[in-house]
């Protein structure tokens, strides 16, 4: 059973992330380069990336992105199903707060295992043309110049962000899906693509609003070592720096392209995951 959950999760992550790779890179680009004085918008960010490296640069870093998201998604979904099973015991269904706990633990487990790939993804997305020849070269340069701790830069704000995000996302998604099934589709476990898309959109939006400031700080912590002359600030130092320079809205810099990416990415991910589960004969409650 667990290996089928891994396969379904990996496919969901790989398909959704490849389709939204340009928006993911745009989000990182805006998080790092936008400021109060440089009010970069979505179209300005796209123009800047295309001008720097052409249309193909919109998928820069997507290889490492897929290498990261496929196992991360696989571990997250598998851990979520297994933790739910352990929490449920003899119960027929789980309460919302129990789904939140299961989702938070699943997200934390997946992120801890895969976090170095997140650092590589950020560095590759922000690299100048010719700076790194690939994933292995990027990892080698980071290891030589900054050491092993560099692969866990931004880990604390990442974990503080992923716990509420994964918990809210998975709990809201499954609660909405199950509520729909109980009310409108009692004789089937498949609510349909449109319902899955809607549930995924709402759940991920709720999770993103709650956790985005921590995700932004994590990204800047990962990126500051690769930007010449950038101060090497701690998590709290970065929060203070952003608030003093950009105000509260600075903590949500880049959230527009992030939502543009999240809506299709998470929705596609859930649709692929649910269909893969059905194809593999996996059931969950």
Secondary structure, 3 states (H helix, E strand, C coil): CHHHHHHHHHHHHHHHHHHCHHHHHHHHHHHHHCCCCCCCCHHHHHHHHHHHHCHHHHHCCHHHHHHHHHHHHHHHHHHHHHHHHHHHCCCCCCCHHHHHHHHHHHHHHHHHHHHHHHHHHHHHHHCCCCCCCCHHHHHHHHHHHHCHHHHHCCHHHHHHHHHHHHHHHHHHHHHHHHHHHHHHCCCCCCCCHHHHHHHHHHHHHHHHHHHHHHHHHHHHHHHHCCCCCCCCCCHHHHHHHHHHHHCHHHHHCCHHHHHHHHHHHHHHHHHHHHHHHHHHCCCCC
